[in-house]
Amino acid sequence: MALSPTAAQRRVIAAADPVSGRLKGTETQLAALVRRGLAFRHPRPPHDHFLTPAGHRIRETGAEPGAGAEPGAEVARGDSEGAEPARGGVFAARIGGEEAAAGDAGPARLREVRSAWQGLLELRRMSHPDGATVRPCGWERAHLVQAAALALEAAGCRPAGPDGADGYRVRATPQPEAVAVYGPDGTALRDCAATLERAGWQVGEHTEPRTRARYLLASPRKV
C-alpha cells in the first residue's frame, strides 16, 4: 500500500499533467513520491517522473492511497449513469449525455482535446518498453470510460447531448476492462468502432436483449 503524501507532495501531484501524469518538482520531492508508490521514474532519458494509478487517484479525487476497490473505480462510478465529468480546470473528455459547458465548443475545445490526445500518445510511448503508441497504456486501463471517450472526441466523433440522441455515449460495464459505446444509428456506431480500433481498442457489436438496441463493447488491446 502506498504511503500518504504530505501537503507539499499533494501540491506536486495536483500540478501533474492531467492526462500523461508527468510531474514537475525537485529531485527530493519526486524521489519521495516514488518511495510512496505514487510516482515512477521512467527508465529512458530524459528520465521524467509520472504518476502511478494510485497517484492519479489522489490527483483526481483526493482519496488516500489504496482507497476504492480498484484503479479507476471512481471514474467508472461517475460515468456509468452519464454523470457530469470533472470540471474545475481538469480536462475531461465528453462521454456523451452531459450538459456541455461554455468552453466545450469551438476552436479552444478542439485545441484542448488535441493536446490531451497527444499527451496520451506520449504517455503510451513512455509506458511501453518498445515505445509503441498503437497500444493503450495502464492509465487507459484504469480510466476506461475517459480513455475511450478521448479517442472518440479526438477523432472528431460527436458526443451526445443531454437527450442522448445525436451522438456517441460511453458507459462503464460490469465486465473488466470493457466499456459500452452507444450511437444514434448504425452508421455512427460503425464510425465509432473504426475509430476505437485505430486507437488500439478491440471492438465487437452486440444487441441488448431487452431493448434490442445495438451497442459496441470495447476493450484496450494488449498486443
Buried (B, 14 or more C-beta within 10 A) or exposed (E): EBBEBEEEBBEBBEEBBBBBBBBEBEEEBBBBBBEBBBBBEEEEEEEBBBBBBBBBBBBBBEBBBEEBEEBBBBBBBBBBEBEEBBEEEEBBBBBBBBEEEEEBEEEEBEEBBEBBBEBBBBBBBBBBEEEEBEBBBBBBBBBBBBBBBBBBBBBEBBBBBEEBEEBBBBBBBEEEBBBBBBBBEEEBBBBBBEBBBEBBBBBEEEEEEEEEEBBBBBBBBEE
